[in-house]
Amino acid sequence: MTPDRAAGLTATARALAEGEVSSRTLVERTLARIEASQGTLNAFRIVRAEAALAEADAADRRLAAGDGRPLLGVPVAVKDDMDVAGEPTAFGCQGVHPTVAEDGEAVRRLRAAGAVIVGKTNTCELGQWPFTEGPAFGATRNPWSTGHTPGGSSGGSAAAVAAGLVPAALGSDGAGSVRIPASWTHLVGIKPQRGRVSTWPRGESFHGITVNGTLARTVADAALLLDAASGNHANDPHRPPTVDASAAVGRDPGRLRIALSLKPPFTAVPARLRPEVRARVLELAETLAGLGHTVEEADPPYGQIGLTFVPRATAGIAERVAEAPFPALLDRRTRGAARLGRLLGGVPLRAARRAEAVLHRRIGGFFEKYDVILAPTTAAPPPRIGAMLQLSGFATDRAMIAACPYAWPWNVLGWPGVNVPAGFAPGGLPVGAQLLGPANSEPLLISLAARLEAELRWHEMWPPAPVTVESPAVEGRSAPTL
């Protein structure tokens, strides 16, 4: 490990617990890495330098007293759709937003586990798109190729982890927004079961399609952060049974029946799997077969599942727009989506919610024959910076469906999915694949992902350093240091 990159979450927690390093030292190094990278990667919206150092000093005192919390003193980051007490939650929007009084439940649980929250990472406006760019903060760039996006909407968290600024980070996933940037930055990204990680102060985010998840370089690190963040607020409507994600890392998944699904689910516009992505996913399927699993091509019976996604997504945007303190500053595409959401927020939304039970039964039946689905996470490698930024609303929808048609059905279902690195397309751009399972299948997916990681050793590869920007100028501005 080079000194300018963070060690993994598990290794960092162990080093702190054994007194090999202080939290103060780790946080100082983290803040220095963030500052050095901000002009190129632009991963952070807010850096909590003073507060994080004070939290690190408090963690060191607790460590000296023998406190054994699992992440005590470990620096982590969270996406800027999550409430952190004393900070604004701009969620990718322009304007000077008010500070919030209390941590969201997921952040509260990270703090209870001892983590030090060093900052809030960039996300596109209201988390709508698979790129992390906008007038509020500029463009967040991919550490593997700074001329390309890291994806979205958890692009800031993905860029921060992939570059080694922090060992792990929380993101959120409403249509692939953890899994897509994990795919495009060579990370493990866990989208857990709905309700596994609370989205409180919203009992449901975007009518249940959005969940909070984890990004890390290794399966063990992603699982450890998931365990730390998991749990519910007393008023959460979804309360799945507890799982031990970390214990699953070392568990043999057994011999599994794996469905290789390459056909994009129902979409209103064309989507085609690019051959360079298809080749990497097929190689992953061959690796799984070589590990003793039965792999055969089969597609889940999705039907017209997209008709149940659009009302929930757009009605959620309409609600967020109604709450926005600066609606005039919102992207024209956001306002257009909100108008559609207001139209679909009545009978169509209720019908979409009722259809979920039917989808659970139909697609759940697919898992009577198969244990896990292997599918591409995206249909294409990461686009270049700016490729979607100035498009119209319809053109943006067409572009993002063409690039990312595979992830969103699992948001409708509310079931777990894990992105694993699948290798690189020509030009060195990362691509990934999803392991998808039925309700509460995180332990199985994590154990299978860990077995793949032991075989492929993807965590041993790092983006090139130092990071340079291909274009003449970096859009955006530095994150404020508070």
VEXLUMNU-507678 format. One record per residue (C-alpha): residue number from 1; residue in one letter; x, y, z. Coordinates in steps of 0.1 Angstrom, whole numbers, padded with zeros to 4 digits, m for minus. Layout:
N
NUM / a / X / Y / Z
...
This chain:
482
1 / m / 0000 / 0000 / 0000
2 / t / 0014 / 0034 / m0010
3 / p / 0012 / 0061 / 0017
4 / d / m0010 / 0083 / m0005
5 / r / m0038 / 0058 / m0006
6 / a / m0061 / 0046 / 0021
7 / a / m0058 / 0010 / 0034
8 / g / m0090 / m0010 / 0034
9 / l / m0117 / m0006 / 0060
10 / t / m0111 / m0039 / 0077
11 / a / m0073 / m0034 / 0078
12 / t / m0077 / 0002 / 0091
13 / a / m0101 / m0008 / 0118
14 / r / m0077 / m0035 / 0129
15 / a / m0047 / m0012 / 0129
16 / l / m0065 / 0013 / 0151
17 / a / m0077 / m0014 / 0175
18 / e / m0042 / m0027 / 0179
19 / g / m0027 / 0007 / 0184
20 / e / m0006 / 0007 / 0153
21 / v / m0018 / 0042 / 0142
22 / s / m0040 / 0069 / 0157
23 / s / m0073 / 0081 / 0143
24 / r / m0059 / 0116 / 0143
25 / t / m0031 / 0105 / 0120
26 / l / m0054 / 0087 / 0097
27 / v / m0079 / 0115 / 0094
28 / e / m0051 / 0140 / 0088
29 / r / m0038 / 0118 / 0059
30 / t / m0073 / 0114 / 0046
31 / l / m0079 / 0152 / 0046
32 / a / m0046 / 0157 / 0028
33 / r / m0055 / 0132 / 0001
34 / i / m0089 / 0148 / m0004
35 / e / m0074 / 0183 / m0007
36 / a / m0048 / 0171 / m0031
37 / s / m0073 / 0154 / m0054
38 / q / m0102 / 0179 / m0052
39 / g / m0089 / 0200 / m0082
40 / t / m0089 / 0169 / m0104
41 / l / m0114 / 0143 / m0091
42 / n / m0138 / 0167 / m0074
43 / a / m0153 / 0139 / m0053
44 / f / m0165 / 0159 / m0023
45 / r / m0192 / 0185 / m0019
46 / i / m0183 / 0192 / 0018
47 / v / m0151 / 0183 / 0037
48 / r / m0156 / 0183 / 0075
49 / a / m0120 / 0190 / 0083
50 / e / m0123 / 0206 / 0117
51 / a / m0152 / 0184 / 0129
52 / a / m0135 / 0153 / 0116
53 / l / m0103 / 0160 / 0135
54 / a / m0122 / 0167 / 0167
55 / e / m0141 / 0134 / 0162
56 / a / m0107 / 0116 / 0156
57 / d / m0093 / 0130 / 0189
58 / a / m0124 / 0117 / 0207
59 / a / m0120 / 0083 / 0190
60 / d / m0083 / 0081 / 0201
61 / r / m0094 / 0087 / 0237
62 / r / m0120 / 0059 / 0235
63 / l / m0094 / 0036 / 0219
64 / a / m0070 / 0043 / 0247
65 / a / m0098 / 0034 / 0272
66 / g / m0104 / 0000 / 0255
67 / d / m0136 / 0008 / 0235
68 / g / m0141 / m0020 / 0210
69 / r / m0166 / m0005 / 0186
70 / p / m0160 / m0020 / 0151
71 / l / m0152 / 0012 / 0132
72 / l / m0138 / 0033 / 0160
73 / g / m0117 / 0061 / 0145
74 / v / m0120 / 0049 / 0109
75 / p / m0125 / 0078 / 0084
76 / v / m0154 / 0072 / 0060
77 / a / m0175 / 0093 / 0036
78 / v / m0212 / 0095 / 0029
79 / k / m0232 / 0107 / m0001
80 / d / m0247 / 0142 / m0001
81 / d / m0283 / 0129 / 0001
82 / m / m0277 / 0118 / 0037
83 / d / m0283 / 0140 / 0066
84 / v / m0252 / 0148 / 0087
85 / a / m0259 / 0170 / 0117
86 / g / m0246 / 0205 / 0113
87 / e / m0242 / 0202 / 0075
88 / p / m0265 / 0210 / 0046
89 / t / m0281 / 0183 / 0025
90 / a / m0281 / 0198 / m0010
91 / f / m0285 / 0165 / m0029
92 / g / m0267 / 0178 / m0059
93 / c / m0287 / 0210 / m0061
94 / q / m0276 / 0246 / m0064
95 / g / m0280 / 0272 / m0037
96 / v / m0269 / 0277 / m0001
97 / h / m0290 / 0251 / 0017
98 / p / m0298 / 0251 / 0055
99 / t / m0279 / 0229 / 0078
100 / v / m0298 / 0199 / 0093
101 / a / m0301 / 0194 / 0131
102 / e / m0298 / 0156 / 0133
103 / d / m0280 / 0127 / 0116
104 / g / m0300 / 0105 / 0093
105 / e / m0304 / 0070 / 0108
106 / a / m0277 / 0054 / 0086
107 / v / m0252 / 0081 / 0096
108 / r / m0262 / 0078 / 0132
109 / r / m0254 / 0041 / 0131
110 / l / m0220 / 0047 / 0115
111 / r / m0212 / 0071 / 0143
112 / a / m0224 / 0045 / 0168
113 / a / m0200 / 0021 / 0153
114 / g / m0172 / 0047 / 0159
115 / a / m0167 / 0060 / 0123
116 / v / m0154 / 0095 / 0116
117 / i / m0174 / 0112 / 0089
118 / v / m0148 / 0132 / 0069
119 / g / m0172 / 0146 / 0043
120 / k / m0201 / 0144 / 0020
121 / t / m0196 / 0133 / m0016
122 / n / m0209 / 0147 / m0048
123 / t / m0241 / 0134 / m0065
124 / c / m0261 / 0146 / m0095
125 / e / m0292 / 0167 / m0089
126 / l / m0317 / 0146 / m0068
127 / g / m0297 / 0115 / m0078
128 / q / m0315 / 0111 / m0112
129 / w / m0287 / 0103 / m0136
130 / p / m0257 / 0079 / m0141
131 / f / m0232 / 0107 / m0142
132 / t / m0221 / 0131 / m0114
133 / e / m0220 / 0165 / m0130
134 / g / m0239 / 0198 / m0127
135 / p / m0237 / 0235 / m0121
136 / a / m0239 / 0231 / m0083
137 / f / m0204 / 0215 / m0080
138 / g / m0190 / 0208 / m0115
139 / a / m0179 / 0174 / m0127
140 / t / m0167 / 0145 / m0106
141 / r / m0142 / 0125 / m0125
142 / n / m0132 / 0089 / m0128
143 / p / m0099 / 0080 / m0112
144 / w / m0092 / 0054 / m0139
145 / s / m0096 / 0080 / m0166
146 / t / m0103 / 0116 / m0156
147 / g / m0119 / 0123 / m0190
148 / h / m0147 / 0100 / m0181
149 / t / m0175 / 0100 / m0155
150 / p / m0173 / 0077 / m0125
151 / g / m0211 / 0072 / m0130
152 / g / m0239 / 0082 / m0107
153 / s / m0256 / 0091 / m0088
154 / s / m0232 / 0079 / m0061
155 / g / m0203 / 0091 / m0083
156 / g / m0185 / 0111 / m0056
157 / s / m0185 / 0082 / m0032
158 / a / m0172 / 0058 / m0059
159 / a / m0145 / 0082 / m0070
160 / a / m0133 / 0088 / m0034
161 / v / m0130 / 0050 / m0027
162 / a / m0115 / 0041 / m0061
163 / a / m0088 / 0067 / m0057
164 / g / m0080 / 0056 / m0022
165 / l / m0091 / 0089 / m0005
166 / v / m0112 / 0069 / 0020
167 / p / m0114 / 0031 / 0026
168 / a / m0152 / 0029 / 0020
169 / a / m0182 / 0051 / 0016
170 / l / m0220 / 0050 / 0017
171 / g / m0240 / 0057 / m0014
172 / s / m0276 / 0053 / m0024
173 / d / m0292 / 0032 / m0052
174 / g / m0325 / 0041 / m0068
175 / a / m0319 / 0027 / m0103
176 / g / m0284 / 0013 / m0099
177 / s / m0268 / 0044 / m0083
178 / v / m0244 / 0023 / m0061
179 / r / m0239 / m0005 / m0086
180 / i / m0233 / 0016 / m0117
181 / p / m0205 / 0038 / m0103
182 / a / m0191 / 0007 / m0086
183 / s / m0190 / m0010 / m0121
184 / w / m0173 / 0020 / m0137
185 / t / m0147 / 0025 / m0110
186 / h / m0137 / m0011 / m0103
187 / l / m0153 / m0014 / m0069
188 / v / m0176 / m0037 / m0050
189 / g / m0210 / m0021 / m0046
190 / i / m0237 / m0036 / m0024
191 / k / m0273 / m0026 / m0029
192 / p / m0290 / m0043 / 0001
193 / q / m0326 / m0054 / 0007
194 / r / m0350 / m0025 / 0010
195 / g / m0350 / m0014 / 0047
196 / r / m0317 / m0031 / 0055
197 / v / m0300 / 0003 / 0058
198 / s / m0325 / 0029 / 0070
199 / t / m0333 / 0059 / 0047
200 / w / m0348 / 0078 / 0077
201 / p / m0358 / 0107 / 0080
202 / r / m0377 / 0093 / 0050
203 / g / m0393 / 0060 / 0057
204 / e / m0393 / 0053 / 0020
205 / s / m0371 / 0072 / m0005
206 / f / m0386 / 0077 / m0039
207 / h / m0415 / 0055 / m0030
208 / g / m0393 / 0026 / m0020
209 / i / m0371 / 0022 / m0050
210 / t / m0341 / 0039 / m0033
211 / v / m0320 / 0022 / m0007
212 / n / m0287 / 0031 / 0010
213 / g / m0257 / 0008 / 0001
214 / t / m0219 / 0005 / 0004
215 / l / m0189 / 0010 / m0019
216 / a / m0155 / m0005 / m0012
217 / r / m0125 / m0021 / m0029
218 / t / m0131 / m0055 / m0013
219 / v / m0161 / m0076 / m0004
220 / a / m0151 / m0078 / 0032
221 / d / m0149 / m0040 / 0035
222 / a / m0183 / m0035 / 0018
223 / a / m0198 / m0061 / 0041
224 / l / m0183 / m0045 / 0072
225 / l / m0196 / m0011 / 0063
226 / l / m0230 / m0027 / 0056
227 / d / m0231 / m0043 / 0090
228 / a / m0222 / m0010 / 0107
229 / a / m0249 / 0010 / 0088
230 / s / m0276 / m0016 / 0090
231 / g / m0307 / m0012 / 0112
232 / n / m0339 / 0006 / 0115
233 / h / m0354 / 0037 / 0129
234 / a / m0385 / 0030 / 0150
235 / n / m0408 / 0044 / 0123
236 / d / m0393 / 0026 / 0093
237 / p / m0419 / 0008 / 0073
238 / h / m0395 / m0019 / 0060
239 / r / m0377 / m0040 / 0086
240 / p / m0360 / m0071 / 0070
241 / p / m0346 / m0098 / 0092
242 / t / m0310 / m0092 / 0105
243 / v / m0281 / m0106 / 0085
244 / d / m0244 / m0109 / 0093
245 / a / m0228 / m0097 / 0061
246 / s / m0192 / m0100 / 0074
247 / a / m0197 / m0136 / 0085
248 / a / m0208 / m0144 / 0049
249 / v / m0175 / m0133 / 0035
250 / g / m0157 / m0164 / 0047
251 / r / m0185 / m0188 / 0041
252 / d / m0185 / m0213 / 0012
253 / p / m0215 / m0205 / m0010
254 / g / m0217 / m0241 / m0021
255 / r / m0224 / m0252 / m0057
256 / l / m0249 / m0228 / m0071
257 / r / m0273 / m0227 / m0101
258 / i / m0265 / m0194 / m0118
259 / a / m0286 / m0178 / m0146
260 / l / m0265 / m0157 / m0170
261 / s / m0289 / m0130 / m0181
262 / l / m0277 / m0108 / m0209
263 / k / m0310 / m0095 / m0223
264 / p / m0319 / m0060 / m0211
265 / p / m0352 / m0058 / m0193
266 / f / m0382 / m0040 / m0208
267 / t / m0373 / m0005 / m0218
268 / a / m0392 / 0020 / m0239
269 / v / m0362 / 0029 / m0260
270 / p / m0335 / 0006 / m0276
271 / a / m0307 / m0008 / m0254
272 / r / m0279 / m0030 / m0267
273 / l / m0251 / m0047 / m0247
274 / r / m0218 / m0035 / m0261
275 / p / m0195 / m0064 / m0272
276 / e / m0166 / m0053 / m0249
277 / v / m0189 / m0055 / m0219
278 / r / m0204 / m0087 / m0230
279 / a / m0170 / m0103 / m0233
280 / r / m0160 / m0094 / m0197
281 / v / m0193 / m0107 / m0183
282 / l / m0189 / m0140 / m0202
283 / e / m0154 / m0143 / m0188
284 / l / m0168 / m0139 / m0153
285 / a / m0194 / m0166 / m0161
286 / e / m0165 / m0189 / m0172
287 / t / m0147 / m0182 / m0139
288 / l / m0179 / m0191 / m0120
289 / a / m0182 / m0223 / m0140
290 / g / m0146 / m0231 / m0133
291 / l / m0153 / m0228 / m0096
292 / g / m0179 / m0255 / m0098
293 / h / m0211 / m0237 / m0103
294 / t / m0237 / m0245 / m0130
295 / v / m0240 / m0215 / m0153
296 / e / m0266 / m0213 / m0181
297 / e / m0282 / m0185 / m0200
298 / a / m0317 / m0176 / m0188
299 / d / m0336 / m0144 / m0184
300 / p / m0360 / m0135 / m0155
301 / p / m0397 / m0130 / m0166
302 / y / m0395 / m0092 / m0162
303 / g / m0425 / m0085 / m0184
304 / q / m0433 / m0048 / m0186
305 / i / m0417 / m0040 / m0152
306 / g / m0406 / m0006 / m0164
307 / l / m0442 / 0006 / m0162
308 / t / m0440 / 0002 / m0124
309 / f / m0407 / 0021 / m0121
310 / v / m0415 / 0054 / m0138
311 / p / m0444 / 0065 / m0116
312 / r / m0424 / 0058 / m0084
313 / a / m0393 / 0075 / m0097
314 / t / m0410 / 0106 / m0111
315 / a / m0434 / 0110 / m0082
316 / g / m0404 / 0109 / m0059
317 / i / m0387 / 0137 / m0079
318 / a / m0419 / 0157 / m0078
319 / e / m0419 / 0155 / m0040
320 / r / m0383 / 0165 / m0037
321 / v / m0389 / 0194 / m0061
322 / a / m0418 / 0206 / m0040
323 / e / m0395 / 0207 / m0010
324 / a / m0365 / 0224 / m0028
325 / p / m0355 / 0257 / m0013
326 / f / m0344 / 0270 / m0047
327 / p / m0368 / 0255 / m0074
328 / a / m0358 / 0281 / m0100
329 / l / m0322 / 0268 / m0099
330 / l / m0332 / 0233 / m0107
331 / d / m0322 / 0216 / m0140
332 / r / m0348 / 0219 / m0167
333 / r / m0349 / 0181 / m0169
334 / t / m0356 / 0179 / m0132
335 / r / m0386 / 0202 / m0136
336 / g / m0398 / 0182 / m0165
337 / a / m0396 / 0149 / m0145
338 / a / m0414 / 0166 / m0116
339 / r / m0443 / 0176 / m0140
340 / l / m0446 / 0140 / m0151
341 / g / m0444 / 0128 / m0115
342 / r / m0473 / 0151 / m0105
343 / l / m0494 / 0135 / m0133
344 / l / m0484 / 0099 / m0123
345 / g / m0486 / 0104 / m0085
346 / g / m0522 / 0093 / m0081
347 / v / m0538 / 0062 / m0097
348 / p / m0506 / 0052 / m0117
349 / l / m0485 / 0053 / m0086
350 / r / m0509 / 0032 / m0066
351 / a / m0511 / 0007 / m0094
352 / a / m0473 / 0006 / m0096
353 / r / m0471 / m0002 / m0059
354 / r / m0497 / m0029 / m0061
355 / a / m0479 / m0045 / m0090
356 / e / m0448 / m0052 / m0068
357 / a / m0464 / m0082 / m0052
358 / v / m0472 / m0097 / m0086
359 / l / m0436 / m0091 / m0097
360 / h / m0423 / m0107 / m0065
361 / r / m0443 / m0139 / m0072
362 / r / m0435 / m0141 / m0109
363 / i / m0398 / m0133 / m0106
364 / g / m0395 / m0151 / m0073
365 / g / m0406 / m0182 / m0091
366 / f / m0374 / m0179 / m0113
367 / f / m0354 / m0185 / m0081
368 / e / m0370 / m0219 / m0077
369 / k / m0347 / m0230 / m0106
370 / y / m0318 / m0207 / m0100
371 / d / m0300 / m0195 / m0069
372 / v / m0283 / m0163 / m0084
373 / i / m0285 / m0142 / m0115
374 / l / m0253 / m0130 / m0132
375 / a / m0260 / m0099 / m0154
376 / p / m0241 / m0070 / m0167
377 / t / m0243 / m0039 / m0145
378 / t / m0242 / m0016 / m0175
379 / a / m0244 / m0021 / m0212
380 / a / m0214 / 0002 / m0219
381 / p / m0182 / 0015 / m0204
382 / p / m0183 / 0049 / m0187
383 / p / m0192 / 0078 / m0210
384 / r / m0169 / 0109 / m0213
385 / i / m0174 / 0139 / m0190
386 / g / m0202 / 0161 / m0204
387 / a / m0217 / 0135 / m0228
388 / m / m0251 / 0137 / m0211
389 / l / m0249 / 0171 / m0194
390 / q / m0265 / 0193 / m0220
391 / l / m0290 / 0169 / m0235
392 / s / m0328 / 0174 / m0234
393 / g / m0349 / 0154 / m0210
394 / f / m0359 / 0128 / m0236
395 / a / m0324 / 0126 / m0250
396 / t / m0309 / 0121 / m0215
397 / d / m0334 / 0093 / m0209
398 / r / m0325 / 0076 / m0241
399 / a / m0287 / 0079 / m0234
400 / m / m0289 / 0066 / m0199
401 / i / m0312 / 0037 / m0208
402 / a / m0288 / 0028 / m0236
403 / a / m0259 / 0028 / m0212
404 / c / m0276 / 0015 / m0181
405 / p / m0306 / m0007 / m0188
406 / y / m0298 / m0035 / m0164
407 / a / m0298 / m0023 / m0128
408 / w / m0332 / m0007 / m0120
409 / p / m0355 / m0038 / m0119
410 / w / m0340 / m0048 / m0086
411 / n / m0350 / m0014 / m0072
412 / v / m0386 / m0021 / m0081
413 / l / m0384 / m0055 / m0064
414 / g / m0364 / m0042 / m0034
415 / w / m0341 / m0072 / m0034
416 / p / m0303 / m0073 / m0030
417 / g / m0277 / m0070 / m0057
418 / v / m0239 / m0068 / m0056
419 / n / m0217 / m0053 / m0083
420 / v / m0183 / m0070 / m0088
421 / p / m0155 / m0058 / m0110
422 / a / m0155 / m0077 / m0143
423 / g / m0123 / m0063 / m0158
424 / f / m0116 / m0035 / m0183
425 / a / m0128 / m0025 / m0217
426 / p / m0103 / m0013 / m0243
427 / g / m0087 / 0019 / m0231
428 / g / m0086 / 0007 / m0195
429 / l / m0121 / 0017 / m0186
430 / p / m0136 / m0005 / m0158
431 / v / m0168 / m0025 / m0163
432 / g / m0187 / m0047 / m0138
433 / a / m0213 / m0074 / m0134
434 / q / m0242 / m0079 / m0110
435 / l / m0249 / m0108 / m0087
436 / l / m0287 / m0106 / m0081
437 / g / m0308 / m0126 / m0057
438 / p / m0342 / m0129 / m0041
439 / a / m0354 / m0112 / m0009
440 / n / m0328 / m0111 / 0019
441 / s / m0301 / m0130 / m0001
442 / e / m0272 / m0107 / 0009
443 / p / m0253 / m0135 / 0026
444 / l / m0254 / m0157 / m0004
445 / l / m0244 / m0129 / m0028
446 / i / m0216 / m0117 / m0005
447 / s / m0202 / m0152 / m0001
448 / l / m0202 / m0157 / m0039
449 / a / m0186 / m0123 / m0045
450 / a / m0159 / m0131 / m0019
451 / r / m0151 / m0164 / m0037
452 / l / m0148 / m0145 / m0070
453 / e / m0125 / m0119 / m0054
454 / a / m0102 / m0146 / m0040
455 / e / m0099 / m0160 / m0075
456 / l / m0096 / m0128 / m0095
457 / r / m0078 / m0105 / m0069
458 / w / m0094 / m0074 / m0084
459 / h / m0086 / m0054 / m0053
460 / e / m0049 / m0055 / m0061
461 / m / m0053 / m0032 / m0091
462 / w / m0053 / 0006 / m0086
463 / p / m0060 / 0035 / m0109
464 / p / m0030 / 0052 / m0123
465 / a / m0014 / 0079 / m0102
466 / p / m0009 / 0107 / m0101
467 / v / m0043 / 0117 / m0114
468 / t / m0043 / 0142 / m0143
469 / v / m0071 / 0158 / m0161
470 / e / m0073 / 0152 / m0199
471 / s / m0094 / 0183 / m0207
472 / p / m0078 / 0218 / m0204
473 / a / m0098 / 0229 / m0174
474 / v / m0117 / 0213 / m0145
475 / e / m0153 / 0222 / m0143
476 / g / m0165 / 0230 / m0108
477 / r / m0153 / 0244 / m0076
478 / s / m0134 / 0232 / m0045
479 / a / m0155 / 0216 / m0018
480 / p / m0159 / 0240 / 0012
481 / t / m0139 / 0230 / 0042
482 / l / m0160 / 0235 / 0073
